[in-house]
Amino acid sequence: MKDNEIRTRLAPSPTGDPHVGTAYQALFGYVWAKKNNGSFILRIEDTDRERSSRESEKAIIDSLKWLGLEWDEGPEIGGPYGPYRQSERLEIYHEYINRLVAEGNAYPCFCSREHLADVRKERQKAGSSSGYDRKCRDIPPKEAAKRVEAGEEFTIRMKIPLEGTCVFEDLLRGKIEKDWASIDDQVIMKADGFPTYHLAVVVDDHLMKISHIIRGEEWINSVPKHVLLYEFFGWEPPVFCHLPLLRNTDKSKLSKRKNPVSINWYRKTGILPEALLNFVGMMGWHLSDDREKFSLQEMVDNFMLEDISLGGPVFNVDKLLWLNGRYIREDFSTDELLERLVEWGLNREHFRKILEICKGRMSCLSDWGELTGHFFSGRISLSKEELLLKDMDDTETSEILQIILWELEKLDSFSKENIYSLFKGLSEKLDIKLKYLTQPLYIAISGNAVSTPLFDTMDILGSDISRTRIRCAIEELGDLSKKRLKLLEKKYDSLFGDS
């Protein structure tokens, strides 16, 4: 590494679909590194053992490659500061955790989950922002060590100052202050021996010599914990730059309830990677001449971190479609566009999957068009009347579709076999015959009551497109009020809480 080299990083957790927010953070980190002839690092933060998966990691990596945001160090290519998966760095974390305990800046906590839950409830009733009573903070070190050696389950917590204020600088916002009294003694090692995000991110950013942390503003409240760890270790913190949150058109935080948020959805719908990057870039920055269409290289050439706007950027899908249309019309010859179409969905492998489930319904080759239109469409036309479940009204049907959506989001593998098993289980728990339960799904997924086999179709379309179409069906039926949704969540937890 060169002295004063600009080094940025993207550190996603592989716990679900690759989010457009990941592309947003990746773009600004990538551009700042390339602007300064620096390095862009990819680090996989997979210490959440229950939710992390290699399938999710692969989806993140594939989406970044599709966008053209290649990293200089990271999984698959290595680098001088690896390994680049946190699950492979446990010995490193334990060294620094032990150091914190030995120096009196952290301590073992033996509190049960039940005790912590009770304390949290009591403090919430009292209006306190703190959720832990620091019961184990003053246990003598020798006594704590004996309890650890005896096999008692424990976590490790860092000691947060009991009074005073944390002051730190954000590149875009200037000086930020936060009272220590509002912050718990943070867990930095879980009972399973894995570090929490807060410990691992500080250790990794220091050891990987990250110069600028460019991430979403939702992490601002965590910075005091990180600043304190830098202080404990005697390290110089990097530059903090927190990007404004992406928002829905109603200015609420971007969420899958109101917008497709998976990069894979945009990819499968036929958005060009150039257009998506351009659009995401516009969320926080613009060229000096206010041109809305610009290339990745133009952004690199003209970008300055200080020019990022703090206004709440609105992620308007209609604006993205407009921009995507401009790329299609202005940047591609007919032959070049044909190549993109073939790569997107008109390829032999994709056709073969669809043909396998269509051929039994074909009398002539021209039947192909009517049978397969839903495989090549983004959004489809829906009939509200046809969506209704047997003997149910709009709201009741919406609730069933929402439960189906929650269950589909749990699937680790979105295969026709797993989808069938899921619906079979839902049929039994909801006491609705399978043929009636799936009837509105045919409409939601294909737009027709009679179509290609439902579970095969969902398998081919994939998780992102399938779930988005179900959300569109719920919207068509009138969506659910916040009050109704909360009641439904309670019902759902009682029926499926242990599943």
C-alpha positions as CSV (number, residue, x, y, z in Angstrom):
1,M,0.0,0.0,0.0
2,K,1.2,3.5,-0.9
3,D,1.4,6.2,1.8
4,N,-1.9,8.1,2.0
5,E,-3.5,5.8,-0.5
6,I,-7.3,6.2,-0.8
7,R,-8.8,2.9,0.2
8,T,-12.6,2.4,0.3
9,R,-14.6,-0.7,1.0
10,L,-18.0,-2.3,0.5
11,A,-18.9,-4.6,3.3
12,P,-22.3,-6.3,2.7
13,S,-23.8,-8.9,4.9
14,P,-24.9,-12.0,2.8
15,T,-28.3,-12.3,4.5
16,G,-30.7,-11.8,1.6
17,D,-31.1,-10.4,-1.9
18,P,-28.5,-7.9,-3.1
19,H,-30.1,-4.5,-2.3
20,V,-30.0,-1.4,-4.5
21,G,-28.7,0.4,-1.4
22,T,-25.6,-1.9,-1.7
23,A,-25.2,-0.7,-5.3
24,Y,-25.6,2.9,-4.0
25,Q,-22.8,2.6,-1.4
26,A,-20.6,0.5,-3.7
27,L,-20.8,3.1,-6.5
28,F,-19.7,6.1,-4.4
29,G,-16.9,4.0,-2.7
30,Y,-15.7,2.7,-6.1
31,V,-15.8,6.1,-7.8
32,W,-13.9,7.9,-4.9
33,A,-11.2,5.2,-5.0
34,K,-10.8,5.3,-8.8
35,K,-10.9,9.1,-8.8
36,N,-7.8,9.1,-6.6
37,N,-6.0,6.0,-8.2
38,G,-6.8,4.1,-5.0
39,S,-8.2,0.7,-4.2
40,F,-11.8,-0.5,-3.8
41,I,-12.1,-3.5,-1.4
42,L,-15.0,-6.0,-1.1
43,R,-15.3,-7.6,2.4
44,I,-18.1,-10.1,3.2
45,E,-19.5,-9.5,6.7
46,D,-20.9,-13.0,7.4
47,T,-20.7,-13.2,11.2
48,D,-24.5,-13.6,11.5
49,R,-24.3,-17.4,11.4
50,E,-28.1,-17.9,11.3
51,R,-28.8,-15.7,8.4
52,S,-25.7,-15.6,6.3
53,S,-25.4,-17.9,3.3
54,R,-23.0,-18.5,0.5
55,E,-26.0,-18.3,-1.9
56,S,-26.5,-14.7,-0.8
57,E,-22.8,-14.0,-1.1
58,K,-22.8,-15.3,-4.6
59,A,-25.8,-13.2,-5.5
60,I,-24.1,-10.0,-4.2
61,I,-20.9,-10.8,-6.1
62,D,-22.7,-11.6,-9.3
63,S,-24.7,-8.3,-9.0
64,L,-21.6,-6.2,-8.5
65,K,-19.9,-7.8,-11.5
66,W,-23.0,-7.2,-13.6
67,L,-22.9,-3.5,-12.6
68,G,-19.2,-3.4,-13.6
69,L,-18.0,-2.5,-10.1
70,E,-15.0,-4.7,-9.9
71,W,-13.0,-4.8,-6.7
72,D,-9.2,-4.6,-6.3
73,E,-9.1,-6.9,-3.2
74,G,-11.7,-9.3,-1.8
75,P,-13.2,-12.8,-2.2
76,E,-12.2,-14.7,-5.3
77,I,-9.1,-12.5,-6.0
78,G,-7.5,-12.1,-2.5
79,G,-5.2,-9.3,-1.5
80,P,-2.5,-8.4,1.0
81,Y,-5.0,-8.0,4.0
82,G,-7.1,-11.1,3.7
83,P,-9.0,-13.2,4.3
84,Y,-11.9,-11.0,3.1
85,R,-14.7,-13.0,4.8
86,Q,-15.2,-12.2,8.4
87,S,-16.0,-15.8,9.3
88,E,-12.4,-16.7,8.3
89,R,-10.9,-14.0,10.6
90,L,-12.1,-15.3,14.0
91,E,-8.6,-15.7,15.5
92,I,-7.8,-12.1,14.6
93,Y,-11.0,-10.8,16.4
94,H,-10.3,-12.9,19.5
95,E,-6.9,-11.4,19.8
96,Y,-8.3,-7.9,20.0
97,I,-11.3,-8.9,22.2
98,N,-8.8,-10.5,24.7
99,R,-6.8,-7.3,24.6
100,L,-9.9,-5.2,25.4
101,V,-10.7,-7.4,28.4
102,A,-7.1,-7.5,29.7
103,E,-6.9,-3.7,29.6
104,G,-10.2,-3.3,31.4
105,N,-12.1,-1.9,28.4
106,A,-14.5,-4.9,28.1
107,Y,-15.9,-7.6,30.3
108,P,-17.7,-10.9,30.2
109,C,-21.5,-10.7,30.6
110,F,-23.3,-13.7,32.0
111,C,-26.9,-12.3,31.8
112,S,-29.5,-14.6,30.5
113,R,-31.7,-13.7,27.5
114,E,-34.7,-13.7,29.9
115,H,-33.0,-11.2,32.2
116,L,-32.1,-8.9,29.3
117,A,-35.6,-9.0,27.9
118,D,-37.1,-8.1,31.4
119,V,-34.7,-5.2,31.8
120,R,-35.4,-3.9,28.3
121,K,-39.2,-4.0,29.0
122,E,-38.8,-2.2,32.3
123,R,-36.6,0.5,30.9
124,Q,-38.9,1.0,27.9
125,K,-41.8,1.5,30.3
126,A,-39.7,4.1,32.2
127,G,-38.9,5.9,28.9
128,S,-35.2,5.1,29.1
129,S,-33.2,4.7,25.8
130,S,-30.8,2.3,27.5
131,G,-31.7,-1.3,27.4
132,Y,-29.1,-3.0,29.6
133,D,-28.6,-2.5,33.4
134,R,-24.8,-3.2,33.3
135,K,-25.3,-5.9,35.9
136,C,-22.0,-7.7,35.1
137,R,-19.9,-4.6,34.5
138,D,-18.4,-4.6,38.0
139,I,-17.8,-8.3,38.5
140,P,-14.2,-8.6,39.7
141,P,-12.0,-9.9,36.8
142,K,-10.8,-12.9,38.7
143,E,-14.4,-14.0,39.5
144,A,-15.5,-13.4,35.9
145,A,-12.5,-15.5,34.7
146,K,-13.5,-18.4,37.0
147,R,-17.0,-18.4,35.7
148,V,-15.8,-18.5,32.2
149,E,-13.4,-21.4,32.9
150,A,-16.3,-23.2,34.6
151,G,-18.2,-23.2,31.3
152,E,-20.8,-20.6,32.1
153,E,-22.3,-19.1,28.9
154,F,-21.2,-15.5,28.4
155,T,-20.8,-12.7,25.9
156,I,-18.3,-9.9,25.9
157,R,-19.4,-6.2,26.3
158,M,-17.3,-3.1,25.8
159,K,-17.4,-0.5,28.6
160,I,-19.1,2.7,27.4
161,P,-18.4,5.8,29.4
162,L,-21.1,6.5,32.0
163,E,-21.1,10.3,31.3
164,G,-19.9,12.9,28.9
165,T,-20.3,13.2,25.1
166,C,-18.8,11.6,22.0
167,V,-17.8,14.1,19.4
168,F,-16.8,13.0,15.9
169,E,-16.6,14.4,12.4
170,D,-18.6,13.4,9.3
171,L,-17.3,14.7,6.0
172,L,-20.8,15.8,4.8
173,R,-22.4,16.8,8.1
174,G,-19.5,18.3,10.1
175,K,-19.3,17.8,13.9
176,I,-21.8,15.4,15.4
177,E,-22.3,14.9,19.2
178,K,-24.0,12.0,21.0
179,D,-24.3,11.6,24.8
180,W,-22.7,8.4,26.1
181,A,-25.6,8.0,28.5
182,S,-27.9,7.0,25.6
183,I,-25.6,4.1,24.6
184,D,-25.6,0.6,26.1
185,D,-22.5,-1.4,26.9
186,Q,-22.3,-2.9,23.5
187,V,-21.9,-6.7,23.0
188,I,-18.7,-7.2,20.9
189,M,-18.6,-11.0,21.1
190,K,-21.6,-13.2,21.0
191,A,-22.1,-16.4,23.1
192,D,-21.1,-18.5,20.0
193,G,-17.6,-16.9,20.0
194,F,-18.4,-14.8,16.9
195,P,-17.8,-11.1,17.0
196,T,-20.6,-8.6,16.5
197,Y,-20.5,-6.1,13.6
198,H,-19.2,-3.3,15.8
199,L,-16.0,-5.0,16.8
200,A,-15.3,-6.7,13.5
201,V,-15.9,-3.6,11.4
202,V,-13.4,-1.5,13.4
203,V,-10.7,-4.2,13.4
204,D,-11.1,-4.9,9.7
205,D,-11.2,-1.3,8.6
206,H,-8.0,-0.6,10.5
207,L,-6.1,-3.7,9.5
208,M,-7.2,-3.3,5.8
209,K,-6.1,0.3,6.0
210,I,-9.4,1.8,4.9
211,S,-9.1,5.5,4.5
212,H,-12.7,6.5,3.9
213,I,-15.9,4.7,5.2
214,I,-18.7,5.6,2.8
215,R,-22.0,4.1,3.9
216,G,-25.6,5.0,4.6
217,E,-26.6,7.5,7.2
218,E,-28.5,4.8,9.2
219,W,-25.0,3.9,10.6
220,I,-24.4,7.3,12.2
221,N,-25.8,6.3,15.6
222,S,-23.2,3.4,15.7
223,V,-20.2,5.7,15.1
224,P,-19.6,6.5,18.8
225,K,-19.1,2.8,19.6
226,H,-16.6,2.6,16.8
227,V,-14.8,5.8,17.7
228,L,-14.4,4.5,21.3
229,L,-12.9,1.2,20.0
230,Y,-10.4,3.2,17.9
231,E,-9.6,5.1,21.0
232,F,-9.2,1.9,23.1
233,F,-6.8,0.5,20.5
234,G,-4.9,3.7,20.0
235,W,-5.8,3.8,16.3
236,E,-6.5,6.8,14.0
237,P,-10.1,6.6,12.8
238,P,-10.8,6.8,9.0
239,V,-12.8,9.6,7.4
240,F,-16.6,9.0,8.0
241,C,-18.9,9.9,5.1
242,H,-22.5,8.9,5.6
243,L,-24.7,9.0,2.5
244,P,-28.3,10.2,2.6
245,L,-30.9,7.5,2.8
246,L,-32.7,6.4,-0.4
247,R,-36.4,7.2,-0.2
248,N,-39.7,6.2,-1.7
249,T,-41.7,8.7,-3.6
250,D,-43.6,9.6,-0.4
251,K,-40.2,10.4,1.2
252,S,-40.3,7.3,3.5
253,K,-37.2,5.1,3.8
254,L,-36.8,3.0,0.7
255,S,-38.5,-0.4,1.4
256,K,-39.6,-3.4,-0.4
257,R,-43.2,-2.7,0.6
258,K,-43.3,0.3,-1.8
259,N,-40.5,-0.3,-4.3
260,P,-38.6,-3.3,-5.7
261,V,-35.3,-3.1,-3.8
262,S,-33.4,-6.1,-5.1
263,I,-30.7,-5.5,-7.8
264,N,-31.8,-8.9,-9.3
265,W,-35.3,-7.5,-9.8
266,Y,-34.0,-4.7,-12.0
267,R,-31.6,-7.0,-13.8
268,K,-34.4,-9.5,-14.6
269,T,-36.8,-6.8,-15.6
270,G,-34.4,-5.6,-18.2
271,I,-32.8,-2.5,-16.7
272,L,-29.4,-2.0,-18.2
273,P,-26.5,-1.9,-15.7
274,E,-25.3,1.4,-17.2
275,A,-28.7,3.0,-16.5
276,L,-29.0,1.7,-13.0
277,L,-25.5,2.9,-12.0
278,N,-26.3,6.3,-13.7
279,F,-29.6,6.5,-11.8
280,V,-28.0,5.5,-8.4
281,G,-25.3,8.1,-9.0
282,M,-28.0,10.8,-9.4
283,M,-29.3,9.9,-5.9
284,G,-26.5,11.9,-4.3
285,W,-24.6,13.7,-6.9
286,H,-24.8,15.5,-10.3
287,L,-22.5,16.9,-13.0
288,S,-21.8,20.6,-12.8
289,D,-23.8,21.1,-16.0
290,D,-26.8,19.2,-14.5
291,R,-26.8,16.5,-17.2
292,E,-28.9,13.6,-16.0
293,K,-27.3,11.0,-18.3
294,F,-23.6,10.3,-17.6
295,S,-21.2,7.3,-17.8
296,L,-19.3,5.7,-14.9
297,Q,-16.1,7.1,-16.3
298,E,-17.6,10.6,-16.5
299,M,-18.6,10.3,-12.8
300,V,-15.0,9.2,-11.9
301,D,-13.5,12.1,-13.8
302,N,-15.8,14.7,-12.1
303,F,-16.6,13.3,-8.7
304,M,-15.8,14.9,-5.3
305,L,-17.1,13.5,-2.0
306,E,-17.8,17.0,-0.8
307,D,-20.3,17.5,-3.6
308,I,-22.7,14.8,-2.4
309,S,-26.1,16.4,-1.7
310,L,-27.7,15.7,1.7
311,G,-31.2,16.1,0.3
312,G,-33.4,13.0,0.7
313,P,-32.9,11.3,-2.7
314,V,-36.1,9.8,-4.1
315,F,-35.8,6.4,-5.8
316,N,-38.5,6.9,-8.5
317,V,-38.7,3.8,-10.7
318,D,-40.6,5.7,-13.4
319,K,-37.6,8.0,-13.7
320,L,-35.3,5.0,-13.9
321,L,-37.4,3.5,-16.7
322,W,-37.2,6.9,-18.5
323,L,-33.4,6.9,-18.2
324,N,-33.1,3.2,-19.2
325,G,-35.1,4.1,-22.3
326,R,-32.7,6.8,-23.2
327,Y,-29.8,4.3,-23.0
328,I,-31.7,1.8,-25.2
329,R,-32.4,4.5,-27.9
330,E,-29.2,6.5,-27.7
331,D,-26.3,4.1,-26.8
332,F,-26.9,0.9,-28.8
333,S,-27.1,-0.1,-32.4
334,T,-29.7,-2.6,-33.4
335,D,-27.1,-5.4,-33.3
336,E,-25.7,-4.3,-30.0
337,L,-29.2,-4.2,-28.5
338,L,-29.9,-7.6,-29.9
339,E,-26.9,-8.9,-28.0
340,R,-28.2,-7.4,-24.8
341,L,-31.6,-9.0,-25.4
342,V,-30.1,-12.4,-26.0
343,E,-28.0,-12.1,-22.8
344,W,-31.0,-10.9,-20.8
345,G,-33.7,-13.4,-21.7
346,L,-33.6,-14.5,-25.3
347,N,-31.0,-17.2,-24.8
348,R,-31.2,-20.9,-25.4
349,E,-30.8,-21.9,-21.7
350,H,-33.7,-19.6,-20.6
351,F,-35.9,-20.7,-23.6
352,R,-35.3,-24.3,-22.8
353,K,-36.6,-24.0,-19.2
354,I,-39.8,-22.2,-20.4
355,L,-40.3,-24.6,-23.3
356,E,-40.1,-27.6,-20.9
357,I,-43.3,-26.5,-19.1
358,C,-45.1,-25.0,-22.2
359,K,-44.8,-27.8,-24.8
360,G,-47.7,-29.8,-23.3
361,R,-50.0,-26.9,-23.8
362,M,-48.9,-26.1,-27.4
363,S,-50.9,-27.1,-30.5
364,C,-48.8,-25.0,-32.8
365,L,-45.6,-23.0,-32.6
366,S,-47.5,-19.7,-32.6
367,D,-49.0,-20.6,-29.2
368,W,-45.6,-19.7,-27.7
369,G,-46.4,-16.0,-27.6
370,E,-49.6,-16.2,-25.7
371,L,-48.2,-18.9,-23.3
372,T,-45.0,-17.2,-22.4
373,G,-45.6,-13.4,-22.3
374,H,-45.4,-13.3,-18.5
375,F,-41.9,-14.6,-18.6
376,F,-40.7,-11.5,-20.5
377,S,-42.7,-8.8,-18.7
378,G,-41.8,-6.5,-15.8
379,R,-45.3,-5.7,-14.5
380,I,-48.4,-7.5,-15.7
381,S,-52.1,-6.4,-16.0
382,L,-54.2,-7.6,-13.1
383,S,-57.9,-8.1,-12.6
384,K,-59.0,-7.2,-9.0
385,E,-62.0,-9.5,-9.3
386,E,-60.0,-12.5,-10.5
387,L,-57.5,-12.0,-7.6
388,L,-60.1,-12.6,-4.9
389,L,-59.9,-15.9,-3.0
390,K,-63.0,-18.0,-2.9
391,D,-65.6,-16.6,-0.4
392,M,-63.2,-13.8,0.7
393,D,-63.2,-10.0,0.1
394,D,-60.3,-7.6,-0.9
395,T,-58.8,-7.3,2.6
396,E,-59.0,-10.9,3.5
397,T,-57.4,-11.9,0.2
398,S,-54.7,-9.3,0.8
399,E,-53.9,-10.8,4.2
400,I,-53.5,-14.3,2.7
401,L,-51.2,-12.9,0.0
402,Q,-49.2,-11.1,2.6
403,I,-48.8,-14.2,4.6
404,I,-47.7,-16.1,1.5
405,L,-45.2,-13.3,0.8
406,W,-43.7,-13.5,4.3
407,E,-43.3,-17.3,4.0
408,L,-41.7,-17.0,0.5
409,E,-39.2,-14.5,2.0
410,K,-38.0,-17.3,4.3
411,L,-37.1,-19.7,1.6
412,D,-33.3,-20.3,1.3
413,S,-33.7,-22.0,-2.0
414,F,-36.4,-20.7,-4.4
415,S,-37.1,-24.0,-6.2
416,K,-40.4,-25.5,-7.4
417,E,-40.1,-28.3,-4.9
418,N,-39.6,-25.9,-2.0
419,I,-42.4,-23.6,-3.2
420,Y,-44.8,-26.6,-3.5
421,S,-43.9,-27.7,0.0
422,L,-44.5,-24.2,1.3
423,F,-47.9,-23.9,-0.3
424,K,-48.9,-27.3,0.9
425,G,-48.0,-26.4,4.5
426,L,-49.8,-23.0,4.1
427,S,-52.9,-24.8,2.8
428,E,-53.0,-26.9,6.0
429,K,-52.3,-24.1,8.5
430,L,-54.7,-21.7,6.9
431,D,-57.3,-24.4,6.3
432,I,-57.7,-23.5,2.6
433,K,-57.7,-26.1,-0.1
434,L,-54.6,-25.9,-2.2
435,K,-56.5,-25.4,-5.5
436,Y,-58.2,-22.3,-4.0
437,L,-55.1,-21.0,-2.3
438,T,-53.1,-21.0,-5.5
439,Q,-56.0,-19.5,-7.7
440,P,-55.1,-15.8,-7.0
441,L,-51.4,-16.6,-7.4
442,Y,-52.0,-17.6,-11.1
443,I,-53.4,-14.2,-11.7
444,A,-50.7,-12.4,-9.7
445,I,-47.8,-14.3,-11.3
446,S,-49.0,-14.7,-14.9
447,G,-52.0,-12.4,-15.3
448,N,-54.2,-15.4,-16.3
449,A,-56.3,-17.9,-14.4
450,V,-55.1,-20.6,-16.8
451,S,-51.4,-20.5,-17.4
452,T,-48.1,-22.4,-17.2
453,P,-47.7,-24.5,-14.0
454,L,-47.5,-22.1,-11.1
455,F,-44.6,-23.5,-9.1
456,D,-42.5,-24.1,-12.2
457,T,-43.3,-20.6,-13.4
458,M,-42.2,-19.1,-10.1
459,D,-39.0,-21.1,-10.1
460,I,-38.1,-19.8,-13.6
461,L,-39.1,-16.2,-12.8
462,G,-37.1,-16.3,-9.6
463,S,-37.7,-15.0,-6.1
464,D,-37.5,-11.3,-6.9
465,I,-39.9,-11.1,-9.8
466,S,-42.4,-13.6,-8.1
467,R,-42.5,-11.7,-4.8
468,T,-42.8,-8.3,-6.5
469,R,-45.8,-9.5,-8.5
470,I,-47.5,-10.7,-5.3
471,R,-46.8,-7.2,-3.8
472,C,-48.4,-5.7,-6.9
473,A,-51.4,-7.9,-6.4
474,I,-51.8,-6.7,-2.8
475,E,-51.6,-3.1,-4.1
476,E,-54.3,-3.8,-6.7
477,L,-56.5,-5.1,-3.9
478,G,-56.1,-2.0,-1.9
479,D,-53.0,-2.7,0.3
480,L,-53.3,-3.1,4.0
481,S,-53.5,-0.3,6.6
482,K,-50.8,-0.1,9.3
483,K,-53.3,-1.1,11.9
484,R,-54.5,-4.1,9.9
485,L,-50.9,-5.1,9.1
486,K,-49.9,-5.1,12.8
487,L,-52.9,-7.4,13.7
488,L,-51.9,-9.7,10.8
489,E,-48.3,-9.9,12.1
490,K,-49.6,-11.1,15.4
491,K,-51.8,-13.7,13.8
492,Y,-48.9,-14.7,11.5
493,D,-46.5,-15.1,14.5
494,S,-49.0,-17.3,16.3
495,L,-49.4,-19.6,13.3
496,F,-45.9,-19.6,11.9
497,G,-43.6,-18.3,14.7
498,D,-41.8,-21.7,15.1
499,S,-41.7,-22.5,11.4
